[in-house]
Amino acid sequence: MMGESHMTKTNEAALEFAKRFLSGNILRDDIQASNPQEQDFLRIGNALEAASKKPNAMEFDVLLSHAADALSRNERMPEWLAKFAADVLLGKRKRPTKRGPQEFGNWERDYKMWRATQEVAKAFGLQHYSNNELSKQITAAELVSRAEGCSLDVVVTAYKKCARKWG
C-alpha cells in the first residue's frame, strides 16, 4: 500500500481525478454516452416502471439511484418514480431483503470501481492492478481504493468480476 510519502505530483493528480470520476453518476453517463435511441429509453423506462411495483433488491437500488439523481439535479421525474421515491422517504417501502448472497449484490458499486480503475489507468498510464504484493509501483486500483475509502482487495475483486463480464 502506498504511504503518504510516496505520493508524487502525478499520483496526487491521479487521486484527484479518481475522486472526481467517482463522484459522478457513472452508470447514467455511460448509458447516455452509448447514444441510446428514443425506443431504448422507452424500453428502459417501461422496465423500470414495471419493476417499481414490486422490485427485487437490485431493481430497488436502481430505482432509488435514478430518483436520487433526478432530485439532486432538480429534474422532473415520471409520476411512477416520484411515487416510488415518496413511498421510500415516508417509510412505506423498504429495500427487499433475501437470505443468502444477493445474485447481483454490489453490481453498481463494482461497475463504478471497474470504470474508475479503467479511466485512471488510461489517463495516467498506470497498470490496472498488480498481483505482486511487493511491487512499489502505484496502480490505478490503489488510487481508486484511496479515493473510495475502501481496501485495495475490494477494488481488485470488483475490477476482475466486471472485467470477466464486460471485458
N, CA and C atoms as an extended XYZ file, in Angstrom:
501
Properties=species:S:1:pos:R:3:atomname:S:1:resname:S:1:resid:I:1 pbc="F F F"
N         0.847       -1.178        0.000 N   MET     1
C         0.000        0.000        0.000 CA  MET     1
C         0.885        1.231        0.000 C   MET     1
N         0.463        2.238       -0.720 N   MET     2
C         1.313        3.421       -0.813 CA  MET     2
C         1.148        4.309        0.403 C   MET     2
N         2.237        4.829        0.883 N   GLY     3
C         2.210        5.731        2.024 CA  GLY     3
C         2.157        7.165        1.548 C   GLY     3
N         1.845        8.061        2.447 N   GLU     4
C         1.759        9.476        2.103 CA  GLU     4
C         3.047        9.992        1.479 C   GLU     4
N         4.195        9.497        1.970 N   SER     5
C         5.473        9.992        1.474 CA  SER     5
C         5.748        9.541        0.045 C   SER     5
N         5.073        8.515       -0.434 N   HIS     6
C         5.292        8.008       -1.778 CA  HIS     6
C         4.404        8.693       -2.816 C   HIS     6
N         3.583        9.642       -2.403 N   MET     7
C         2.681       10.319       -3.330 CA  MET     7
C         3.447       11.380       -4.122 C   MET     7
N         3.569       11.162       -5.423 N   THR     8
C         4.187       12.161       -6.292 CA  THR     8
C         3.095       13.102       -6.788 C   THR     8
N         3.497       14.167       -7.458 N   LYS     9
C         2.520       15.117       -8.019 CA  LYS     9
C         1.586       14.397       -8.993 C   LYS     9
N         2.144       13.501       -9.805 N   THR    10
C         1.320       12.753      -10.761 CA  THR    10
C         0.317       11.882      -10.034 C   THR    10
N         0.768       11.210       -8.983 N   ASN    11
C        -0.139       10.353       -8.225 CA  ASN    11
C        -1.211       11.170       -7.516 C   ASN    11
N        -0.852       12.342       -7.016 N   GLU    12
C        -1.844       13.219       -6.387 CA  GLU    12
C        -2.876       13.653       -7.413 C   GLU    12
N        -2.421       13.978       -8.619 N   ALA    13
C        -3.346       14.366       -9.694 CA  ALA    13
C        -4.249       13.191      -10.068 C   ALA    13
N        -3.674       11.990      -10.111 N   ALA    14
C        -4.456       10.793      -10.433 CA  ALA    14
C        -5.492       10.518       -9.342 C   ALA    14
N        -5.124       10.728       -8.087 N   LEU    15
C        -6.051       10.534       -6.976 CA  LEU    15
C        -7.211       11.527       -7.068 C   LEU    15
N        -6.910       12.774       -7.365 N   GLU    16
C        -7.971       13.786       -7.527 CA  GLU    16
C        -8.869       13.440       -8.711 C   GLU    16
N        -8.264       12.966       -9.796 N   PHE    17
C        -9.022       12.529      -10.966 CA  PHE    17
C        -9.985       11.412      -10.573 C   PHE    17
N        -9.493       10.427       -9.822 N   ALA    18
C       -10.325        9.308       -9.377 CA  ALA    18
C       -11.482        9.797       -8.507 C   ALA    18
N       -11.211       10.721       -7.600 N   LYS    19
C       -12.268       11.260       -6.732 CA  LYS    19
C       -13.352       11.956       -7.553 C   LYS    19
N       -12.926       12.772       -8.521 N   ARG    20
C       -13.900       13.471       -9.383 CA  ARG    20
C       -14.715       12.467      -10.191 C   ARG    20
N       -14.034       11.477      -10.757 N   PHE    21
C       -14.725       10.476      -11.572 CA  PHE    21
C       -15.742        9.708      -10.737 C   PHE    21
N       -15.345        9.288       -9.547 N   LEU    22
C       -16.225        8.514       -8.674 CA  LEU    22
C       -17.405        9.325       -8.146 C   LEU    22
N       -17.290       10.645       -8.131 N   SER    23
C       -18.378       11.475       -7.602 CA  SER    23
C       -19.527       11.630       -8.590 C   SER    23
N       -19.317       11.244       -9.835 N   GLY    24
C       -20.374       11.367      -10.843 CA  GLY    24
C       -21.302       10.157      -10.841 C   GLY    24
N       -22.343       10.235      -11.664 N   ASN    25
C       -23.253        9.106      -11.857 CA  ASN    25
C       -22.749        8.336      -13.075 C   ASN    25
N       -21.799        7.449      -12.850 N   ILE    26
C       -21.074        6.763      -13.913 CA  ILE    26
C       -22.004        5.932      -14.782 C   ILE    26
N       -22.909        5.194      -14.178 N   LEU    27
C       -23.811        4.337      -14.937 CA  LEU    27
C       -24.684        5.166      -15.870 C   LEU    27
N       -25.298        6.238      -15.363 N   ARG    28
C       -26.134        7.103      -16.205 CA  ARG    28
C       -25.314        7.716      -17.332 C   ARG    28
N       -24.126        8.207      -16.998 N   ASP    29
C       -23.279        8.824      -18.014 CA  ASP    29
C       -22.873        7.821      -19.090 C   ASP    29
N       -22.586        6.588      -18.695 N   ASP    30
C       -22.214        5.567      -19.671 CA  ASP    30
C       -23.389        5.200      -20.567 C   ASP    30
N       -24.586        5.152      -20.002 N   ILE    31
C       -25.774        4.867      -20.809 CA  ILE    31
C       -25.992        5.986      -21.819 C   ILE    31
N       -25.880        7.229      -21.365 N   GLN    32
C       -26.058        8.360      -22.284 CA  GLN    32
C       -24.963        8.399      -23.343 C   GLN    32
N       -23.739        8.056      -22.978 N   ALA    33
C       -22.624        8.078      -23.933 CA  ALA    33
C       -22.755        6.979      -24.982 C   ALA    33
N       -23.511        5.922      -24.674 N   SER    34
C       -23.680        4.837      -25.638 CA  SER    34
C       -24.656        5.230      -26.744 C   SER    34
N       -25.189        6.457      -26.655 N   ASN    35
C       -26.083        7.016      -27.668 CA  ASN    35
C       -27.341        6.176      -27.865 C   ASN    35
N       -28.070        5.928      -26.800 N   PRO    36
C       -29.293        5.135      -26.942 CA  PRO    36
C       -30.344        5.887      -27.755 C   PRO    36
N       -31.132        5.139      -28.469 N   GLN    37
C       -32.202        5.703      -29.278 CA  GLN    37
C       -33.439        5.928      -28.391 C   GLN    37
N       -34.382        6.690      -28.901 N   GLU    38
C       -35.583        7.004      -28.120 CA  GLU    38
C       -36.317        5.734      -27.685 C   GLU    38
N       -36.394        4.742      -28.574 N   GLN    39
C       -37.083        3.497      -28.216 CA  GLN    39
C       -36.349        2.749      -27.099 C   GLN    39
N       -35.004        2.931      -27.014 N   ASP    40
C       -34.247        2.319      -25.917 CA  ASP    40
C       -34.644        2.938      -24.584 C   ASP    40
N       -34.767        4.284      -24.558 N   PHE    41
C       -35.189        4.963      -23.337 CA  PHE    41
C       -36.600        4.545      -22.948 C   PHE    41
N       -37.466        4.401      -23.940 N   LEU    42
C       -38.836        3.985      -23.678 CA  LEU    42
C       -38.849        2.581      -23.075 C   LEU    42
N       -38.045        1.677      -23.641 N   ARG    43
C       -37.965        0.297      -23.148 CA  ARG    43
C       -37.404        0.269      -21.722 C   ARG    43
N       -36.350        1.039      -21.472 N   ILE    44
C       -35.755        1.101      -20.130 CA  ILE    44
C       -36.761        1.691      -19.148 C   ILE    44
N       -37.424        2.768      -19.541 N   GLY    45
C       -38.435        3.401      -18.686 CA  GLY    45
C       -39.582        2.464      -18.365 C   GLY    45
N       -40.049        1.724      -19.372 N   ASN    46
C       -41.134        0.764      -19.149 CA  ASN    46
C       -40.703       -0.346      -18.201 C   ASN    46
N       -39.476       -0.817      -18.361 N   ALA    47
C       -38.962       -1.873      -17.479 CA  ALA    47
C       -38.841       -1.363      -16.044 C   ALA    47
N       -38.344       -0.134      -15.869 N   LEU    48
C       -38.225        0.436      -14.524 CA  LEU    48
C       -39.596        0.676      -13.898 C   LEU    48
N       -40.545        1.158      -14.706 N   GLU    49
C       -41.892        1.392      -14.178 CA  GLU    49
C       -42.514        0.075      -13.710 C   GLU    49
N       -42.366       -0.983      -14.500 N   ALA    50
C       -42.895       -2.295      -14.107 CA  ALA    50
C       -42.205       -2.785      -12.834 C   ALA    50
N       -40.893       -2.578      -12.753 N   ALA    51
C       -40.136       -3.018      -11.577 CA  ALA    51
C       -40.533       -2.242      -10.328 C   ALA    51
N       -40.978       -0.999      -10.494 N   SER    52
C       -41.305       -0.168       -9.328 CA  SER    52
C       -42.489       -0.711       -8.528 C   SER    52
N       -43.293       -1.543       -9.148 N   LYS    53
C       -44.462       -2.086       -8.455 CA  LYS    53
C       -44.062       -3.102       -7.382 C   LYS    53
N       -43.111       -3.954       -7.678 N   LYS    54
C       -42.617       -4.953       -6.713 CA  LYS    54
C       -41.157       -5.273       -7.060 C   LYS    54
N       -40.249       -4.332       -6.754 N   PRO    55
C       -38.847       -4.513       -7.156 CA  PRO    55
C       -38.103       -5.521       -6.294 C   PRO    55
N       -37.138       -6.207       -6.937 N   ASN    56
C       -36.202       -7.004       -6.148 CA  ASN    56
C       -35.148       -6.035       -5.618 C   ASN    56
N       -34.175       -6.529       -4.878 N   ALA    57
C       -33.186       -5.647       -4.246 CA  ALA    57
C       -32.393       -4.840       -5.275 C   ALA    57
N       -31.982       -5.475       -6.377 N   MET    58
C       -31.220       -4.762       -7.391 CA  MET    58
C       -32.071       -3.682       -8.054 C   MET    58
N       -33.298       -4.016       -8.426 N   GLU    59
C       -34.187       -3.045       -9.060 CA  GLU    59
C       -34.485       -1.886       -8.105 C   GLU    59
N       -34.672       -2.201       -6.830 N   PHE    60
C       -34.908       -1.172       -5.818 CA  PHE    60
C       -33.743       -0.180       -5.794 C   PHE    60
N       -32.522       -0.714       -5.802 N   ASP    61
C       -31.332        0.148       -5.782 CA  ASP    61
C       -31.244        1.026       -7.030 C   ASP    61
N       -31.552        0.464       -8.193 N   VAL    62
C       -31.507        1.233       -9.438 CA  VAL    62
C       -32.574        2.328       -9.417 C   VAL    62
N       -33.784        1.979       -9.010 N   LEU    63
C       -34.864        2.968       -8.919 CA  LEU    63
C       -34.490        4.093       -7.955 C   LEU    63
N       -33.960        3.721       -6.800 N   LEU    64
C       -33.566        4.703       -5.807 CA  LEU    64
C       -32.460        5.611       -6.339 C   LEU    64
N       -31.515        5.029       -7.046 N   SER    65
C       -30.417        5.797       -7.632 CA  SER    65
C       -30.933        6.803       -8.662 C   SER    65
N       -31.854        6.362       -9.520 N   HIS    66
C       -32.426        7.272      -10.525 CA  HIS    66
C       -33.221        8.403       -9.873 C   HIS    66
N       -33.996        8.056       -8.862 N   ALA    67
C       -34.789        9.076       -8.175 CA  ALA    67
C       -33.888       10.083       -7.466 C   ALA    67
N       -32.867        9.597       -6.780 N   ALA    68
C       -31.946       10.489       -6.066 CA  ALA    68
C       -31.206       11.395       -7.039 C   ALA    68
N       -30.813       10.847       -8.181 N   ASP    69
C       -30.111       11.642       -9.192 CA  ASP    69
C       -31.019       12.750       -9.719 C   ASP    69
N       -32.278       12.409      -10.017 N   ALA    70
C       -33.224       13.412      -10.510 CA  ALA    70
C       -33.474       14.491       -9.454 C   ALA    70
N       -33.624       14.071       -8.196 N   LEU    71
C       -33.843       15.035       -7.118 CA  LEU    71
C       -32.644       15.963       -6.932 C   LEU    71
N       -31.454       15.393       -6.970 N   SER    72
C       -30.256       16.212       -6.735 CA  SER    72
C       -30.020       17.214       -7.860 C   SER    72
N       -30.514       16.900       -9.062 N   ARG    73
C       -30.350       17.834      -10.180 CA  ARG    73
C       -31.617       18.662      -10.412 C   ARG    73
N       -32.570       18.549       -9.477 N   ASN    74
C       -33.826       19.292       -9.534 CA  ASN    74
C       -34.543       19.069      -10.866 C   ASN    74
N       -34.556       17.824      -11.314 N   GLU    75
C       -35.210       17.460      -12.570 CA  GLU    75
C       -36.558       16.830      -12.289 C   GLU    75
N       -37.456       17.036      -13.198 N   ARG    76
C       -38.765       16.406      -13.114 CA  ARG    76
C       -38.603       14.913      -13.386 C   ARG    76
N       -39.322       14.093      -12.629 N   MET    77
C       -39.261       12.648      -12.854 CA  MET    77
C       -40.665       12.141      -13.153 C   MET    77
N       -40.763       10.978      -13.791 N   PRO    78
C       -42.091       10.424      -14.079 CA  PRO    78
C       -42.891       10.235      -12.794 C   PRO    78
N       -44.192       10.310      -12.918 N   GLU    79
C       -45.070       10.207      -11.745 CA  GLU    79
C       -44.839        8.908      -10.970 C   GLU    79
N       -44.660        7.788      -11.673 N   TRP    80
C       -44.459        6.493      -11.009 CA  TRP    80
C       -43.167        6.481      -10.201 C   TRP    80
N       -42.103        7.166      -10.713 N   LEU    81
C       -40.840        7.213       -9.988 CA  LEU    81
C       -40.954        8.156       -8.787 C   LEU    81
N       -41.675        9.256       -8.954 N   ALA    82
C       -41.895       10.185       -7.845 CA  ALA    82
C       -42.674        9.494       -6.723 C   ALA    82
N       -43.671        8.698       -7.092 N   LYS    83
C       -44.446        7.964       -6.083 CA  LYS    83
C       -43.557        6.940       -5.375 C   LYS    83
N       -42.724        6.245       -6.130 N   PHE    84
C       -41.794        5.277       -5.532 CA  PHE    84
C       -40.881        5.979       -4.530 C   PHE    84
N       -40.284        7.100       -4.942 N   ALA    85
C       -39.362        7.844       -4.074 CA  ALA    85
C       -40.088        8.351       -2.827 C   ALA    85
N       -41.297        8.872       -3.006 N   ALA    86
C       -42.059        9.380       -1.864 CA  ALA    86
C       -42.370        8.245       -0.881 C   ALA    86
N       -42.749        7.082       -1.408 N   ASP    87
C       -43.045        5.940       -0.542 CA  ASP    87
C       -41.804        5.510        0.257 C   ASP    87
N       -40.638        5.548       -0.381 N   VAL    88
C       -39.401        5.189        0.317 CA  VAL    88
C       -39.109        6.218        1.407 C   VAL    88
N       -39.230        7.505        1.061 N   LEU    89
C       -38.947        8.564        2.030 CA  LEU    89
C       -39.921        8.548        3.206 C   LEU    89
N       -41.157        8.159        2.951 N   LEU    90
C       -42.157        8.095        4.019 CA  LEU    90
C       -42.096        6.796        4.814 C   LEU    90
N       -41.215        5.892        4.407 N   GLY    91
C       -41.075        4.624        5.124 CA  GLY    91
C       -42.116        3.589        4.753 C   GLY    91
N       -42.888        3.845        3.697 N   LYS    92
C       -43.897        2.885        3.254 CA  LYS    92
C       -43.278        1.724        2.494 C   LYS    92
N       -42.077        1.944        1.981 N   ARG    93
C       -41.367        0.904        1.240 CA  ARG    93
C       -39.980        0.727        1.831 C   ARG    93
N       -39.587       -0.499        1.938 N   LYS    94
C       -38.245       -0.825        2.424 CA  LYS    94
C       -37.541       -1.635        1.345 C   LYS    94
N       -36.219       -1.591        1.376 N   ARG    95
C       -35.437       -2.371        0.417 CA  ARG    95
C       -35.714       -3.851        0.665 C   ARG    95
N       -36.087       -4.580       -0.379 N   PRO    96
C       -36.347       -6.013       -0.202 CA  PRO    96
C       -35.095       -6.739        0.274 C   PRO    96
N       -35.303       -7.702        1.130 N   THR    97
C       -34.175       -8.500        1.612 CA  THR    97
C       -34.377       -9.933        1.165 C   THR    97
N       -33.287      -10.620        1.049 N   LYS    98
C       -33.314      -12.017        0.646 CA  LYS    98
C       -32.219      -12.711        1.439 C   LYS    98
N       -32.515      -13.875        1.938 N   ARG    99
C       -31.494      -14.616        2.676 CA  ARG    99
C       -30.413      -15.091        1.706 C   ARG    99
N       -29.188      -15.134        2.226 N   GLY   100
C       -28.075      -15.584        1.395 CA  GLY   100
C       -27.527      -14.441        0.554 C   GLY   100
N       -26.504      -14.745       -0.227 N   PRO   101
C       -25.888      -13.694       -1.035 CA  PRO   101
C       -26.825      -13.222       -2.146 C   PRO   101
N       -26.802      -11.936       -2.396 N   GLN   102
C       -27.597      -11.361       -3.472 CA  GLN   102
C       -27.015      -11.800       -4.810 C   GLN   102
N       -27.888      -12.140       -5.752 N   GLU   103
C       -27.417      -12.575       -7.061 CA  GLU   103
C       -26.578      -11.488       -7.727 C   GLU   103
N       -27.025      -10.255       -7.603 N   PHE   104
C       -26.310       -9.140       -8.217 CA  PHE   104
C       -25.807       -8.168       -7.159 C   PHE   104
N       -25.451       -8.690       -5.985 N   GLY   105
C       -25.006       -7.840       -4.894 CA  GLY   105
C       -23.836       -6.955       -5.286 C   GLY   105
N       -23.936       -5.701       -4.961 N   ASN   106
C       -22.870       -4.716       -5.188 CA  ASN   106
C       -22.514       -4.504       -6.660 C   ASN   106
N       -23.371       -4.860       -7.592 N   TRP   107
C       -23.013       -4.753       -9.004 CA  TRP   107
C       -22.765       -3.304       -9.415 C   TRP   107
N       -23.568       -2.373       -8.898 N   GLU   108
C       -23.384       -0.974       -9.288 CA  GLU   108
C       -22.080       -0.416       -8.707 C   GLU   108
N       -21.792       -0.752       -7.455 N   ARG   109
C       -20.530       -0.341       -6.842 CA  ARG   109
C       -19.346       -0.942       -7.595 C   ARG   109
N       -19.458       -2.239       -7.947 N   ASP   110
C       -18.384       -2.900       -8.685 CA  ASP   110
C       -18.176       -2.249      -10.052 C   ASP   110
N       -19.271       -1.939      -10.723 N   TYR   111
C       -19.182       -1.300      -12.041 CA  TYR   111
C       -18.473        0.054      -11.931 C   TYR   111
N       -18.846        0.802      -10.920 N   LYS   112
C       -18.247        2.121      -10.689 CA  LYS   112
C       -16.738        2.009      -10.465 C   LYS   112
N       -16.324        1.055       -9.643 N   MET   113
C       -14.892        0.869       -9.368 CA  MET   113
C       -14.138        0.370      -10.599 C   MET   113
N       -14.772       -0.516      -11.356 N   TRP   114
C       -14.164       -1.036      -12.591 CA  TRP   114
C       -13.919        0.099      -13.572 C   TRP   114
N       -14.950        0.924      -13.780 N   ARG   115
C       -14.830        2.044      -14.725 CA  ARG   115
C       -13.810        3.064      -14.240 C   ARG   115
N       -13.818        3.370      -12.956 N   ALA   116
C       -12.863        4.336      -12.408 CA  ALA   116
C       -11.434        3.816      -12.574 C   ALA   116
N       -11.225        2.533      -12.312 N   THR   117
C        -9.895        1.945      -12.473 CA  THR   117
C        -9.444        2.039      -13.922 C   THR   117
N       -10.341        1.751      -14.845 N   GLN   118
C       -10.006        1.856      -16.274 CA  GLN   118
C        -9.621        3.285      -16.640 C   GLN   118
N       -10.416        4.242      -16.198 N   GLU   119
C       -10.183        5.641      -16.574 CA  GLU   119
C        -8.900        6.194      -15.965 C   GLU   119
N        -8.626        5.870      -14.718 N   VAL   120
C        -7.388        6.335      -14.071 CA  VAL   120
C        -6.184        5.722      -14.782 C   VAL   120
N        -6.270        4.429      -15.085 N   ALA   121
C        -5.156        3.751      -15.775 CA  ALA   121
C        -4.907        4.388      -17.139 C   ALA   121
N        -5.974        4.655      -17.868 N   LYS   122
C        -5.843        5.241      -19.207 CA  LYS   122
C        -5.304        6.671      -19.139 C   LYS   122
N        -5.843        7.458      -18.236 N   ALA   123
C        -5.459        8.875      -18.155 CA  ALA   123
C        -4.026        9.078      -17.661 C   ALA   123
N        -3.522        8.166      -16.839 N   PHE   124
C        -2.205        8.366      -16.230 CA  PHE   124
C        -1.196        7.277      -16.586 C   PHE   124
N        -1.549        6.401      -17.539 N   GLY   125
C        -0.621        5.379      -17.999 CA  GLY   125
C        -0.200        4.403      -16.913 C   GLY   125
N        -1.150        4.004      -16.072 N   LEU   126
C        -0.846        3.094      -14.966 CA  LEU   126
C        -1.378        1.694      -15.254 C   LEU   126
N        -0.810        0.708      -14.557 N   GLN   127
C        -1.369       -0.639      -14.589 CA  GLN   127
C        -2.713       -0.596      -13.884 C   GLN   127
N        -3.633       -1.473      -14.299 N   HIS   128
C        -4.918       -1.539      -13.610 CA  HIS   128
C        -4.715       -1.985      -12.161 C   HIS   128
N        -3.990       -3.090      -11.973 N   TYR   129
C        -3.670       -3.589      -10.634 CA  TYR   129
C        -2.442       -4.477      -10.757 C   TYR   129
N        -1.898       -4.884       -9.636 N   SER   130
C        -0.716       -5.752       -9.633 CA  SER   130
C        -0.988       -6.952       -8.747 C   SER   130
N        -0.542       -8.109       -9.207 N   ASN   131
C        -0.644       -9.319       -8.385 CA  ASN   131
C         0.562       -9.468       -7.468 C   ASN   131
N         1.519       -8.565       -7.602 N   ASN   132
C         2.743       -8.620       -6.820 CA  ASN   132
C         2.616       -7.707       -5.601 C   ASN   132
N         2.444       -8.288       -4.439 N   GLU   133
C         2.275       -7.510       -3.213 CA  GLU   133
C         3.503       -6.676       -2.864 C   GLU   133
N         4.659       -7.096       -3.359 N   LEU   134
C         5.900       -6.398       -3.030 CA  LEU   134
C         6.217       -5.261       -4.001 C   LEU   134
N         5.404       -5.122       -5.040 N   SER   135
C         5.648       -4.086       -6.035 CA  SER   135
C         5.509       -2.695       -5.422 C   SER   135
N         6.438       -1.827       -5.759 N   LYS   136
C         6.397       -0.443       -5.267 CA  LYS   136
C         5.649        0.460       -6.240 C   LYS   136
N         5.278       -0.090       -7.404 N   GLN   137
C         4.606        0.691       -8.436 CA  GLN   137
C         3.147        0.975       -8.045 C   GLN   137
N         2.742        2.212       -8.188 N   ILE   138
C         1.362        2.602       -7.897 CA  ILE   138
C         0.470        2.116       -9.040 C   ILE   138
N        -0.697        1.568       -8.705 N   THR   139
C        -1.640        1.108       -9.725 CA  THR   139
C        -2.911        1.943       -9.671 C   THR   139
N        -3.681        1.865      -10.738 N   ALA   140
C        -4.953        2.587      -10.789 CA  ALA   140
C        -5.896        2.086       -9.688 C   ALA   140
N        -5.903        0.789       -9.448 N   ALA   141
C        -6.779        0.228       -8.408 CA  ALA   141
C        -6.427        0.767       -7.028 C   ALA   141
N        -5.138        0.976       -6.781 N   GLU   142
C        -4.706        1.543       -5.495 CA  GLU   142
C        -5.256        2.953       -5.313 C   GLU   142
N        -5.175        3.742       -6.370 N   LEU   143
C        -5.668        5.116       -6.299 CA  LEU   143
C        -7.184        5.146       -6.147 C   LEU   143
N        -7.889        4.252       -6.835 N   VAL   144
C        -9.351        4.178       -6.706 CA  VAL   144
C        -9.724        3.754       -5.292 C   VAL   144
N        -8.976        2.817       -4.703 N   SER   145
C        -9.293        2.381       -3.340 CA  SER   145
C        -9.124        3.535       -2.357 C   SER   145
N        -8.104        4.347       -2.550 N   ARG   146
C        -7.905        5.530       -1.692 CA  ARG   146
C        -9.030        6.538       -1.886 C   ARG   146
N        -9.381        6.780       -3.153 N   ALA   147
C       -10.427        7.759       -3.463 CA  ALA   147
C       -11.779        7.322       -2.909 C   ALA   147
N       -12.036        6.028       -2.942 N   GLU   148
C       -13.320        5.484       -2.492 CA  GLU   148
C       -13.320        5.183       -0.999 C   GLU   148
N       -12.133        5.152       -0.380 N   GLY   149
C       -12.049        4.871        1.050 CA  GLY   149
C       -12.324        3.424        1.377 C   GLY   149
N       -11.868        2.527        0.524 N   CYS   150
C       -12.065        1.101        0.771 CA  CYS   150
C       -10.739        0.374        0.545 C   CYS   150
N       -10.733       -0.911        0.804 N   SER   151
C        -9.483       -1.658        0.662 CA  SER   151
C        -9.166       -1.931       -0.808 C   SER   151
N        -7.902       -2.135       -1.065 N   LEU   152
C        -7.437       -2.464       -2.408 CA  LEU   152
C        -8.070       -3.773       -2.874 C   LEU   152
N        -8.225       -4.735       -1.973 N   ASP   153
C        -8.824       -6.020       -2.332 CA  ASP   153
C       -10.247       -5.855       -2.880 C   ASP   153
N       -11.013       -4.945       -2.301 N   VAL   154
C       -12.381       -4.697       -2.767 CA  VAL   154
C       -12.359       -4.205       -4.210 C   VAL   154
N       -11.466       -3.270       -4.506 N   VAL   155
C       -11.385       -2.710       -5.857 CA  VAL   155
C       -10.905       -3.762       -6.854 C   VAL   155
N        -9.877       -4.505       -6.502 N   VAL   156
C        -9.340       -5.521       -7.418 CA  VAL   156
C       -10.378       -6.611       -7.680 C   VAL   156
N       -11.079       -7.046       -6.645 N   THR   157
C       -12.119       -8.063       -6.819 CA  THR   157
C       -13.231       -7.534       -7.716 C   THR   157
N       -13.662       -6.295       -7.491 N   ALA   158
C       -14.697       -5.691       -8.328 CA  ALA   158
C       -14.209       -5.569       -9.768 C   ALA   158
N       -12.960       -5.153       -9.928 N   TYR   159
C       -12.390       -4.991      -11.262 CA  TYR   159
C       -12.380       -6.324      -12.017 C   TYR   159
N       -11.902       -7.366      -11.367 N   LYS   160
C       -11.821       -8.675      -12.004 CA  LYS   160
C       -13.212       -9.203      -12.356 C   LYS   160
N       -14.166       -9.028      -11.439 N   LYS   161
C       -15.525       -9.521      -11.669 CA  LYS   161
C       -16.140       -8.825      -12.894 C   LYS   161
N       -15.995       -7.526      -12.978 N   CYS   162
C       -16.565       -6.782      -14.102 CA  CYS   162
C       -15.803       -7.026      -15.391 C   CYS   162
N       -14.496       -7.184      -15.300 N   ALA   163
C       -13.692       -7.452      -16.498 CA  ALA   163
C       -14.115       -8.771      -17.138 C   ALA   163
N       -14.483       -9.755      -16.312 N   ARG   164
C       -14.970      -11.035      -16.862 CA  ARG   164
C       -16.300      -10.845      -17.590 C   ARG   164
N       -17.145       -9.949      -17.071 N   LYS   165
C       -18.471       -9.753      -17.666 CA  LYS   165
C       -18.432       -8.837      -18.890 C   LYS   165
N       -17.710       -7.736      -18.771 N   TRP   166
C       -17.789       -6.685      -19.800 CA  TRP   166
C       -16.484       -6.438      -20.538 C   TRP   166
N       -15.476       -7.181      -20.230 N   GLY   167
C       -14.211       -7.020      -20.963 CA  GLY   167
C       -13.296       -6.115      -20.326 C   GLY   167
